[in-house]
Amino acid sequence: MNSLTGAYVPGDSPLHRLPAGAKLAALALACTALVLLRSPLALAMAGVVVAALYALARVGAAAAWAQVKPVRWFAVMLFGVQLVFAGPAAAAATTLRVVLAVALAGLVTLTTRSAAMMAALERLLSPVRFVGLDPFRLSLLLSLTIRSVPVVASLATRVREAQRARGVERSLRAFAVPLVVSSLRHADALGEALSARGLDDDD
């Protein structure tokens, strides 16, 4: 399933060897901790920890940057809005909180095989059997959703760069139409890949 997005980076680091369930639980706890941290200094220290985790994972600078690159402009706009309405300290804290949460989620994706992530989610969702739902399909949906977010964000970045090259960066239509088309193509390719693996809706 990793070929569907290509986000996973093979490796033998301690984070790669950590069970998927433990990483998902740690991600939830870390994101909760980020919400509780208030000062920019504390969040900056958390950023040092996140950077150390990326170094420990040995996924490479390019893969690390690819996790936060799609949200860079959103982070700039978020900082600007918060700066106007909440002040510099709150703006820095909010922006750092979002960027670090995205980076942590990306780290889990980079160091966890899709099959392992799905298995962990399926175990977590096993109680839904009692209400007639299929844990496997739900875990597949959640896993693909997690992995599709950076894909769509990357598509948006490419479209925006193409807009700038054509000098139409202010045109909403020139941004929205190619993004929708690219997203639909990705969804179509994803559907074909799932169907080839016998995971379509006919079974």
ZIZIQUI-V578993 format. One record per residue. N is the residue number from 0. PSI is psi in degrees with one decimal (999 if undefined). Layout:
N/PSI, N/PSI
//
This chain:
0/-16.1, 1/-25.4, 2/-13.8, 3/-30.0, 4/-27.7, 5/18.2, 6/-33.3, 7/133.7, 8/113.2, 9/144.1, 10/175.7, 11/30.1, 12/166.5, 13/-34.5, 14/-34.8, 15/-37.3, 16/-15.3, 17/136.8, 18/145.3, 19/-40.4, 20/-40.0, 21/-38.8, 22/-39.9, 23/-39.7, 24/-42.2, 25/-36.9, 26/-43.8, 27/-43.2, 28/-40.7, 29/-41.6, 30/-36.4, 31/-42.0, 32/-38.3, 33/-37.3, 34/-35.2, 35/-26.1, 36/131.3, 37/-39.3, 38/143.6, 39/-33.3, 40/-45.0, 41/-39.5, 42/-33.7, 43/-39.2, 44/-38.1, 45/-35.0, 46/-37.5, 47/-40.7, 48/-43.6, 49/-42.4, 50/-38.9, 51/-37.3, 52/-39.9, 53/-41.0, 54/-39.0, 55/-36.2, 56/-22.8, 57/48.2, 58/-9.9, 59/149.5, 60/-37.5, 61/-44.1, 62/-37.3, 63/-46.6, 64/-34.6, 65/-22.7, 66/-35.5, 67/-14.8, 68/-43.9, 69/-21.3, 70/10.0, 71/-42.4, 72/-35.6, 73/-40.2, 74/-40.2, 75/-45.3, 76/-40.3, 77/-43.2, 78/-42.4, 79/-43.8, 80/-45.6, 81/-34.0, 82/-39.1, 83/-42.9, 84/-21.8, 85/-9.4, 86/165.5, 87/-39.9, 88/-47.3, 89/-37.0, 90/-45.3, 91/-42.4, 92/-46.7, 93/-44.1, 94/-44.7, 95/-39.5, 96/-45.9, 97/-47.1, 98/-41.2, 99/-37.3, 100/-42.2, 101/-42.3, 102/-40.4, 103/-43.2, 104/-39.3, 105/-36.7, 106/-40.1, 107/-43.1, 108/-41.0, 109/-27.4, 110/7.4, 111/123.9, 112/147.3, 113/-41.2, 114/-40.9, 115/-40.7, 116/-42.1, 117/-40.9, 118/-42.4, 119/-43.6, 120/-36.5, 121/-40.0, 122/-40.9, 123/-35.4, 124/5.1, 125/-32.2, 126/-18.5, 127/-10.8, 128/-31.9, 129/-13.3, 130/17.3, 131/12.2, 132/157.8, 133/112.0, 134/-34.4, 135/-46.9, 136/-36.6, 137/-41.2, 138/-36.9, 139/-44.0, 140/-46.5, 141/-42.1, 142/-45.5, 143/-34.8, 144/-46.2, 145/-42.8, 146/-19.9, 147/-24.2, 148/-52.7, 149/-28.1, 150/-48.6, 151/-39.2, 152/-39.1, 153/-38.9, 154/-41.2, 155/-40.1, 156/-42.9, 157/-41.9, 158/-43.4, 159/-40.5, 160/-37.2, 161/-36.7, 162/-46.7, 163/-38.6, 164/-30.9, 165/-5.5, 166/26.6, 167/37.1, 168/-16.5, 169/-3.2, 170/117.0, 171/-39.2, 172/-41.1, 173/-18.9, 174/-46.6, 175/-44.7, 176/-51.8, 177/-34.5, 178/-44.2, 179/-44.6, 180/-45.1, 181/-39.8, 182/-40.1, 183/-37.9, 184/-41.5, 185/-43.1, 186/-38.3, 187/-44.0, 188/-38.1, 189/-42.8, 190/-40.4, 191/-39.1, 192/-41.6, 193/-41.0, 194/-38.7, 195/-25.3, 196/8.6, 197/27.2, 198/25.9, 199/-176.4, 200/2.9, 201/-12.7, 202/999
//
